[in-house]
Amino acid sequence: MVIIYKHGDTWKKLSEKQITVPYTTKKGQQSKTITVYYSHHGPIVRELDGKWVSVALMQNPIDALKQSFGRTKTSNYAEYQENMRFNTNSSNNTLFADSAGNIAYFHSNFIPRRDPSFDWKKPVDGSNPATDWQGLHTLEETVSGHNPQSGYLNNTNNWPWMMAGPQHSPKAKDYPAYMENYPENYRGIHAIEVLDGKKDFTIDSLAAAAYDSHLTAFDVLLPVLYKAYDAAPVSDLSAQIALLKAWDHRFSESSTATSLAIFWGQALRLKAAENETAQADASNRGLSFDEYVAEYTAQIAVTTLSEAKAKLIADFGSAQTPWGEIKQISAPNR
Protein backbone atom coordinates (compact mmCIF):
# COMPACT_ATOMS: atom_id res chain seq x y z
CA MET A 1 0.00 0.00 0.00
CA VAL A 2 1.35 3.41 -0.99
CA ILE A 3 0.74 6.22 1.49
CA ILE A 4 1.12 9.77 0.27
CA TYR A 5 1.07 13.14 1.99
CA LYS A 6 0.71 16.71 0.80
CA HIS A 7 3.61 19.13 0.81
CA GLY A 8 2.73 22.48 -0.69
CA ASP A 9 1.21 21.89 -4.13
CA THR A 10 2.69 18.40 -4.51
CA TRP A 11 2.06 14.95 -3.11
CA LYS A 12 4.92 12.87 -1.76
CA LYS A 13 5.21 9.21 -0.89
CA LEU A 14 5.95 8.19 2.69
CA SER A 15 9.08 6.05 2.89
CA GLU A 16 8.50 2.66 4.46
CA LYS A 17 10.87 0.42 6.40
CA GLN A 18 10.48 -2.91 8.19
CA ILE A 19 12.16 -3.00 11.61
CA THR A 20 12.46 -6.19 13.65
CA VAL A 21 12.54 -5.61 17.40
CA PRO A 22 13.81 -8.45 19.64
CA TYR A 23 12.42 -8.87 23.14
CA THR A 24 12.60 -11.37 25.98
CA THR A 25 9.66 -13.34 27.36
CA LYS A 26 9.29 -16.13 29.92
CA LYS A 27 9.39 -18.56 26.99
CA GLY A 28 12.63 -17.13 25.65
CA GLN A 29 13.69 -14.67 22.98
CA GLN A 30 10.96 -13.40 20.66
CA SER A 31 10.79 -10.71 18.00
CA LYS A 32 8.23 -8.52 16.31
CA THR A 33 8.46 -6.83 12.94
CA ILE A 34 6.83 -3.43 12.64
CA THR A 35 6.41 -1.07 9.72
CA VAL A 36 7.88 2.38 10.19
CA TYR A 37 6.99 5.35 7.98
CA TYR A 38 9.03 8.46 7.22
CA SER A 39 8.15 11.79 5.66
CA HIS A 40 10.92 14.06 4.36
CA HIS A 41 10.81 15.67 7.80
CA GLY A 42 11.55 12.43 9.68
CA PRO A 43 9.90 9.33 11.17
CA ILE A 44 6.20 9.19 12.04
CA VAL A 45 6.07 8.96 15.84
CA ARG A 46 2.43 9.46 16.86
CA GLU A 47 -1.01 10.74 15.98
CA LEU A 48 -2.47 14.07 17.07
CA ASP A 49 -6.02 15.18 16.32
CA GLY A 50 -6.31 12.63 13.52
CA LYS A 51 -3.02 13.61 11.86
CA TRP A 52 0.26 11.76 11.83
CA VAL A 53 3.15 13.57 13.47
CA SER A 54 6.71 13.21 12.23
CA VAL A 55 9.75 14.45 14.09
CA ALA A 56 12.76 16.08 12.48
CA LEU A 57 16.02 14.95 14.05
CA MET A 58 19.73 15.48 13.67
CA GLN A 59 21.01 12.61 11.53
CA ASN A 60 24.77 13.13 11.51
CA PRO A 61 26.29 10.45 13.77
CA ILE A 62 29.83 10.58 12.33
CA ASP A 63 30.31 14.30 12.94
CA ALA A 64 28.61 13.96 16.33
CA LEU A 65 31.16 11.32 17.30
CA LYS A 66 34.00 13.50 15.97
CA GLN A 67 32.77 16.47 17.99
CA SER A 68 32.26 14.46 21.16
CA PHE A 69 35.73 12.89 20.94
CA GLY A 70 37.39 16.10 19.77
CA ARG A 71 36.23 18.02 22.82
CA THR A 72 38.34 15.74 25.01
CA LYS A 73 41.44 16.64 23.00
CA THR A 74 41.18 20.43 23.10
CA SER A 75 43.52 22.38 25.37
CA ASN A 76 42.22 25.95 25.21
CA TYR A 77 39.21 28.10 24.40
CA ALA A 78 40.09 28.65 20.72
CA GLU A 79 40.40 24.91 20.08
CA TYR A 80 37.19 24.16 21.94
CA GLN A 81 35.32 26.87 20.03
CA GLU A 82 36.57 25.45 16.71
CA ASN A 83 35.41 21.97 17.73
CA MET A 84 31.91 23.31 18.34
CA ARG A 85 31.67 24.22 14.64
CA PHE A 86 30.67 20.63 13.91
CA ASN A 87 27.21 21.82 15.08
CA THR A 88 26.26 18.33 16.26
CA ASN A 89 26.00 18.88 20.02
CA SER A 90 22.21 18.58 20.04
CA SER A 91 21.58 17.31 23.55
CA ASN A 92 22.86 19.89 26.02
CA ASN A 93 24.34 23.28 26.74
CA THR A 94 28.02 23.45 27.67
CA LEU A 95 29.97 25.40 30.29
CA PHE A 96 33.68 25.70 29.54
CA ALA A 97 36.69 26.75 31.61
CA ASP A 98 40.42 26.52 30.90
CA SER A 99 43.66 26.98 32.80
CA ALA A 100 44.17 30.41 31.24
CA GLY A 101 41.13 31.74 33.14
CA ASN A 102 38.65 31.74 30.24
CA ILE A 103 35.05 30.77 30.89
CA ALA A 104 32.42 30.28 28.20
CA TYR A 105 28.87 29.15 27.59
CA PHE A 106 27.96 27.30 24.38
CA HIS A 107 24.29 26.81 23.60
CA SER A 108 23.12 23.45 22.27
CA ASN A 109 24.62 23.96 18.83
CA PHE A 110 22.47 21.94 16.46
CA ILE A 111 19.80 24.57 15.89
CA PRO A 112 17.94 24.55 12.55
CA ARG A 113 17.09 27.93 11.05
CA ARG A 114 13.31 28.24 10.89
CA ASP A 115 10.53 30.67 10.06
CA PRO A 116 10.04 32.58 13.34
CA SER A 117 6.38 33.28 12.59
CA PHE A 118 5.50 29.72 13.69
CA ASP A 119 5.19 28.55 17.29
CA TRP A 120 7.91 25.91 17.41
CA LYS A 121 6.97 24.80 20.91
CA LYS A 122 4.05 22.96 19.30
CA PRO A 123 3.76 20.67 16.27
CA VAL A 124 3.62 22.72 13.08
CA ASP A 125 1.83 21.97 9.81
CA GLY A 126 4.35 19.93 7.85
CA SER A 127 2.30 20.24 4.66
CA ASN A 128 3.30 23.91 4.57
CA PRO A 129 6.79 24.22 2.97
CA ALA A 130 7.38 27.33 5.09
CA THR A 131 7.83 25.00 8.09
CA ASP A 132 10.78 23.20 6.49
CA TRP A 133 14.20 23.69 8.05
CA GLN A 134 16.33 26.30 6.30
CA GLY A 135 19.81 25.09 7.17
CA LEU A 136 21.54 25.47 10.53
CA HIS A 137 22.45 28.48 12.61
CA THR A 138 26.17 29.10 12.75
CA LEU A 139 28.05 29.07 16.03
CA GLU A 140 28.11 32.88 15.99
CA GLU A 141 24.32 33.01 15.58
CA THR A 142 23.57 30.89 18.63
CA VAL A 143 23.41 32.14 22.22
CA SER A 144 26.83 32.25 23.85
CA GLY A 145 28.85 33.80 26.63
CA HIS A 146 32.59 34.43 26.98
CA ASN A 147 34.36 36.00 29.96
CA PRO A 148 31.38 38.18 31.01
CA GLN A 149 31.90 41.20 33.24
CA SER A 150 29.91 39.52 36.01
CA GLY A 151 32.80 37.07 36.40
CA TYR A 152 30.69 33.91 36.23
CA LEU A 153 28.50 31.79 33.98
CA ASN A 154 25.86 29.28 35.03
CA ASN A 155 23.43 26.85 33.45
CA THR A 156 20.98 24.48 35.11
CA ASN A 157 19.10 23.21 32.03
CA ASN A 158 17.25 26.51 32.16
CA TRP A 159 17.01 29.43 29.76
CA PRO A 160 20.28 31.21 28.87
CA TRP A 161 19.06 34.72 29.55
CA MET A 162 20.52 34.76 33.07
CA MET A 163 23.74 32.85 32.36
CA ALA A 164 25.86 35.76 33.61
CA GLY A 165 23.33 37.48 35.85
CA PRO A 166 20.74 40.18 35.17
CA GLN A 167 23.14 42.81 33.81
CA HIS A 168 25.56 40.87 31.61
CA SER A 169 23.56 38.06 29.99
CA PRO A 170 22.36 37.86 26.37
CA LYS A 171 18.87 39.23 25.74
CA ALA A 172 16.05 37.05 24.44
CA LYS A 173 14.85 39.84 22.13
CA ASP A 174 18.07 39.53 20.11
CA TYR A 175 17.37 35.92 19.09
CA PRO A 176 14.57 33.94 17.43
CA ALA A 177 12.01 32.68 19.96
CA TYR A 178 12.77 29.08 19.01
CA MET A 179 16.42 29.44 20.05
CA GLU A 180 15.48 28.00 23.45
CA ASN A 181 12.40 26.22 24.81
CA TYR A 182 13.12 26.07 28.52
CA PRO A 183 12.10 28.75 31.04
CA GLU A 184 13.99 29.78 34.12
CA ASN A 185 13.96 27.12 36.83
CA TYR A 186 14.42 27.23 40.57
CA ARG A 187 18.02 26.05 40.40
CA GLY A 188 18.79 28.92 38.02
CA ILE A 189 17.19 31.40 40.39
CA HIS A 190 19.28 29.98 43.21
CA ALA A 191 22.48 30.16 41.14
CA ILE A 192 21.99 33.89 40.59
CA GLU A 193 21.25 34.29 44.29
CA VAL A 194 24.57 32.80 45.38
CA LEU A 195 26.76 34.06 42.51
CA ASP A 196 25.65 37.51 41.39
CA GLY A 197 27.68 40.38 42.78
CA LYS A 198 30.05 38.03 44.61
CA LYS A 199 33.77 38.57 44.09
CA ASP A 200 37.01 37.00 45.30
CA PHE A 201 35.68 33.56 46.13
CA THR A 202 37.88 31.41 48.31
CA ILE A 203 37.66 27.62 48.40
CA ASP A 204 35.62 27.88 51.60
CA SER A 205 33.24 30.60 50.38
CA LEU A 206 32.75 28.80 47.06
CA ALA A 207 31.90 25.60 48.92
CA ALA A 208 29.47 27.57 51.10
CA ALA A 209 27.77 28.92 47.97
CA ALA A 210 27.61 25.44 46.42
CA TYR A 211 25.86 24.07 49.51
CA ASP A 212 23.69 27.10 50.23
CA SER A 213 20.55 25.80 51.92
CA HIS A 214 17.86 28.03 50.37
CA LEU A 215 15.14 25.97 48.59
CA THR A 216 13.89 28.61 46.16
CA ALA A 217 10.96 26.62 44.74
CA PHE A 218 9.05 26.98 47.99
CA ASP A 219 9.19 30.78 47.76
CA VAL A 220 6.79 30.35 44.83
CA LEU A 221 4.79 27.24 45.76
CA LEU A 222 4.05 27.68 49.45
CA PRO A 223 2.11 30.97 49.16
CA VAL A 224 -0.21 29.14 46.75
CA LEU A 225 -0.72 26.43 49.35
CA TYR A 226 -1.52 28.98 52.07
CA LYS A 227 -4.08 30.72 49.87
CA ALA A 228 -5.75 27.41 48.98
CA TYR A 229 -5.79 26.33 52.63
CA ASP A 230 -7.30 29.64 53.80
CA ALA A 231 -10.08 29.20 51.24
CA ALA A 232 -10.87 25.66 52.44
CA PRO A 233 -9.20 24.91 55.80
CA VAL A 234 -8.61 21.30 56.87
CA SER A 235 -8.47 21.02 60.63
CA ASP A 236 -5.93 18.20 60.88
CA LEU A 237 -3.47 20.16 58.76
CA SER A 238 -3.38 23.28 60.91
CA ALA A 239 -0.14 22.21 62.61
CA GLN A 240 1.52 21.53 59.26
CA ILE A 241 0.48 24.92 57.87
CA ALA A 242 1.81 26.66 60.99
CA LEU A 243 5.08 24.72 60.72
CA LEU A 244 5.59 25.73 57.08
CA LYS A 245 4.66 29.37 57.68
CA ALA A 246 7.31 29.62 60.41
CA TRP A 247 9.96 28.05 58.15
CA ASP A 248 12.68 30.12 56.43
CA HIS A 249 12.75 27.85 53.33
CA ARG A 250 16.22 26.59 54.23
CA PHE A 251 17.07 22.94 54.73
CA SER A 252 18.90 21.67 57.79
CA GLU A 253 19.32 18.33 59.49
CA SER A 254 17.08 19.32 62.39
CA SER A 255 14.33 20.90 60.29
CA THR A 256 10.99 19.09 60.31
CA ALA A 257 9.53 21.72 57.99
CA THR A 258 12.08 20.72 55.33
CA SER A 259 10.86 17.13 55.47
CA LEU A 260 7.22 18.14 55.16
CA ALA A 261 7.89 20.61 52.35
CA ILE A 262 9.94 18.15 50.29
CA PHE A 263 7.43 15.33 50.73
CA TRP A 264 4.69 17.77 49.75
CA GLY A 265 6.65 18.91 46.70
CA GLN A 266 7.18 15.32 45.62
CA ALA A 267 3.47 14.53 46.00
CA LEU A 268 2.67 17.71 44.09
CA ARG A 269 4.78 16.76 41.09
CA LEU A 270 3.55 13.16 41.11
CA LYS A 271 -0.11 14.12 41.13
CA ALA A 272 0.47 16.78 38.48
CA ALA A 273 2.23 14.21 36.28
CA GLU A 274 -0.70 11.81 36.64
CA ASN A 275 -3.18 14.34 35.25
CA GLU A 276 -2.51 13.81 31.57
CA THR A 277 -5.35 16.07 30.44
CA ALA A 278 -4.18 19.09 32.42
CA GLN A 279 -0.57 18.42 31.47
CA ALA A 280 -1.42 18.20 27.77
CA ASP A 281 -3.36 21.47 28.00
CA ALA A 282 -0.37 23.14 29.65
CA SER A 283 1.96 21.76 26.99
CA ASN A 284 -0.31 23.07 24.23
CA ARG A 285 -0.05 26.49 25.86
CA GLY A 286 3.73 26.27 25.77
CA LEU A 287 4.25 25.73 29.50
CA SER A 288 7.15 23.68 30.80
CA PHE A 289 6.44 20.98 33.36
CA ASP A 290 7.69 23.21 36.19
CA GLU A 291 5.46 26.06 35.04
CA TYR A 292 2.53 23.66 34.83
CA VAL A 293 3.17 22.39 38.37
CA ALA A 294 3.31 25.96 39.68
CA GLU A 295 0.02 26.77 37.95
CA TYR A 296 -1.71 23.51 38.92
CA THR A 297 -0.66 23.75 42.56
CA ALA A 298 -3.70 25.77 43.61
CA GLN A 299 -6.03 22.89 42.68
CA ILE A 300 -4.18 20.12 44.50
CA ALA A 301 -2.14 21.92 47.18
CA VAL A 302 -4.17 20.91 50.24
CA THR A 303 -4.80 17.35 49.08
CA THR A 304 -1.12 16.74 48.47
CA LEU A 305 -0.22 18.21 51.86
CA SER A 306 -2.47 15.58 53.45
CA GLU A 307 -0.70 12.93 51.38
CA ALA A 308 2.72 14.22 52.43
CA LYS A 309 1.74 14.13 56.09
CA ALA A 310 0.40 10.59 55.74
CA LYS A 311 3.52 9.37 53.97
CA LEU A 312 5.82 10.84 56.62
CA ILE A 313 3.84 9.02 59.30
CA ALA A 314 3.75 5.76 57.33
CA ASP A 315 7.44 5.81 56.42
CA PHE A 316 9.01 7.35 59.52
CA GLY A 317 6.39 7.11 62.27
CA SER A 318 5.89 10.85 62.67
CA ALA A 319 4.89 13.90 60.67
CA GLN A 320 7.55 15.76 62.67
CA THR A 321 10.57 13.86 61.32
CA PRO A 322 13.78 15.91 61.04
CA TRP A 323 15.26 16.08 57.56
CA GLY A 324 18.58 14.72 58.80
CA GLU A 325 16.98 11.43 59.79
CA ILE A 326 15.42 11.04 56.35
CA LYS A 327 18.67 11.89 54.60
CA GLN A 328 20.57 9.34 56.65
CA ILE A 329 17.99 6.65 55.97
CA SER A 330 17.76 7.31 52.24
CA ALA A 331 21.43 8.08 51.55
CA PRO A 332 23.27 5.42 49.48
CA ASN A 333 26.21 3.50 50.98
CA ARG A 334 29.58 5.02 50.16
N, C-alpha and C positions, 0 to 999 in steps of 0.2 A: 504494500500500500504506500503510495506517495503522499506525503503531507507537505502542503505548501503554506507559505505565509506572505503577507503583503509587506512590502518595504517601499514606501513612496508610491510611484506609479507602476511598479513592477511586482511580480510574484516570484518568490524564491522557494527552492526546495529545502526542507529540513534535512540535514545530514543525519544518518542513522548508523548506530554502532551496536554490536552485540557485546556485552560484558558479562563474563562469568565470575560470580562471586562465591568463593569457598566459605563454608562455615562448619562449625562443629556441633554435633548433636550427641545425645546419649547413645545412639546407634553407630556413631563414628562420623567420619568426614563426609559432608554433603556439599552440593553446589547448586547454584541457581543462576540461570542465564536471563538477563534482563535487557530490554532494548532501551538505548539511550539516544535522545534526539538533541541536535545542536542547530541553533540558528547562527548567522554570521556574528552575532554578539557573543555567543557562548552556549553552554549546555542548558537544557530545560531543567529547572530544579523544583518547580512547584506550580500550583494553579492559584490564581487570585481573581475573584469575581468573574469566573468563567473563562479567564484568559491564561494561557501558559506564560510563565515567567522564566526568562533566561538570565544568566548572570555572566557579565563580562569579567574576565580574570586576566591577570598577568600570566602569560605563557612563554616564559623565557628562562627555563631552568639552568641552562649552561652559564649565562651571564650572572644569574643569581648566585650560583655556586662560586663563580670567579669573584664576585663582589664580597661574598661572605668570607671566603678564604683570604682574599686580598686585604681585608681590614686587619687581619691578625698580623700582617707583614709590614704595615705602615709604621713609621717611626716619628712622624711629626704631622702638624696640621695640614700642610700643603699636600702631603701624600694621601692623607685620609680624605681630604676634600676631592682630590682627583679620583680616588677609588669610588666615591659616591656618584660619579658621573655614569656609572653603569645603569643607574636609575632602576634597580631591581630590588631595592629594600622596601618591600611592600607591606611588611607586617608591623613595623614599630618605628617610633621616633628614637633618635640617638643623642645622647649627651657625650661629649668628647672632652678629654683633658690630656695635655702632654707635659713632659718634663720642663718645657720652656715656659710654662705658665699660661699657655693658651687654653681657653675653654670655648666650646662651640655647641650649638644645637642644630641638628639636621632633622628636618621634617621627614616623615615617611616619604621616600623619594620616587615611588612609582605613582605618579598622579596624572591621569589622562586629562588633556585639555578638552573642555566641554562647553556647551552653550550655557552661559550662566542664567538664562531666562527660565530654565527648568529647575524644579525642586529635586535635587539629587539625593535627598534624604529618603525619598520614596521611589518606588518603581516608576519608570518613565515609559512613554509609549514608543516601543521599539519599531513600530511601523513608520514612524516619522524619521526620515533621514537626519533631521536636525539633532536627534539624540545620539547619533553615532559619535564615537571618540574622534578627536581631531589631533592625533599625535599626543606626545607627552610634554609636560612642563619641564623646562630645563632646571638644573640645580639652582641657578640664579633666580628663577621665577618662583621657587617654593619658599615657604617660611623658613627663616634661619636666624641664628644669633651667633655672634662672634665677639668675645671679649667686651661685653656690655659695660657701660659706666657703673651699673649697680654692683658689679663685681661678682655676680653669681648668675647661674642658669639653673632652672629646675624643670622637671617634667614628671608627671604622675599619671600618664595616660589620659591627660586632660587637654583642654585647648591650649594653643601656644601663645595666647595673647597676654599671658602673665609670666612668661618664661624668665624674664629678668626684672620682674616687679612692675608696679603700675606706671612708672615714669619712663622706663627704658626698653619696653617690649615692643615687638611689631604690632601694628594696628590691623584689626580685622577688615576695616574699610579699604585697605590697600590691596586686598586679595579677593579672588572669587569666593563666593560663599561655600562652594563645595570643597575648598582647600582643606577644611577639617570638619568632622562631624560630631566631635565630642565637646560637651560643655565643660565648664569648670567643675571640679569635684572637690570634696572636702579635704582630701590630701593636698591638693593644690593650694587651697585657701590656707591650710596649716603651714605649707612650705613658705609662703609669702610672710606669714606671721613670724616665723622663726628666723628668716633670712634677710628680709628687706630692711635696709638701713643699718645692718650690723657690719662692723668692720673689725679687722685685726683678730680674727678667730684664733684661739689657741686649740690644742688638741682637746683640752678639758671643756672649753666652751662650745666647741663643735659637737662633742659627744653629748653635751647637755641639750643642744638644739635638736640633735638627732633623736633623742629620747624625751623630748618635751611631751608633757602629759595631757595637753589640751585635746579633747575629742570634739572637733569643730562641728561634726554633723549634728550633735545634739543642740547646738545653738539655734539651728533651724527647725529641727523636728520636735523638740520638747514643747515649745510654745504652742504648737498645733495640738499636741496632746492635752495641754492644760485647758485650751479653749474648748476642745471637744468634751473634756471631763466636766467643765463648768456648765456646759449645756445639758449634760445628762449624767449627773454624779452617780457613782456606784459606791455604796457605803463601804464595802470591804476592800476598796482600793484607796481609801483616804490616807492611810499611813504611807502607801507607796508614792502617792502624789506629793505628800509633804516631804518625804525623803528626797525626791527628785528636785523639788523646788528649792531645797536648802543646799543642793549640790553645786559645786563650782565648775562642773563639766571637765574635771581632771581625774584621770585614773590614779589609783594608788592601791597598794596591797591591802590596806585596811578598809577601803571604801566599799560599803554595801550598795551605795547608789550606783557605782560603776557596774556592778554585777547586774543589777536590775535594768539599768539603761541598755547594756549590751544585749542581754537576753530579750529585752523588748525590741531593740533594733533588729535582731535576728528574726524574731517572729514577724515583725513588720515586713521585712523583705520577702520572707517565705510566703506569707499570705498574699502579698502583692504579686509575686511571681505566679501564684496559683490561679489568679484571676486573669485568664487569657483574654477575655473580652475587653476588660479595662486596659490591659497592657497593649493589646492591638490598637485600641483607640488612641492611646498615648503615642504609640509608634507612628501611627498615621498622621499625628499632629507634629511629628518631628521631635518628640521628647526622648531623652535618653532614659535608661532604666532608673537612674538616680533621681532624675527630675520627676519621673512618674511616681516613684515611691514618695517623694516629698509632697506631691500633689494629692496622692491617694491616702496619705496618712490620716487626714481628718475623718475619713469614713471608717477606718479600722483601728484608730489609735487606742481607744479604751478596751476594745476586745482583745487586742494583742497584748496590752498591759496585763490583763487577767491571765492570759496564756503564759506570759513571762513569769509572773508570780507563781503560777502552778508548776511550771517546769523547774524553777529554783527549789521549790519545796520537794518535788518528786526526786530531783537529782541529788540535792545536797541537804535535804531535811529542814531547810529554813529559807524563808524569803529574805532574810537578813544575812546572807552569806558574804563575807568579805571577798573581794576580787582576788586577793592573794591566794586564798584557798582554792579557788577555781583554777587559777593559772597553774598552781602546783599540781593539781589533779590531772589537768588536761595537757600539761607540757610533755613533749616527747622525751624519751631517754636520750641522754647525750654520752 
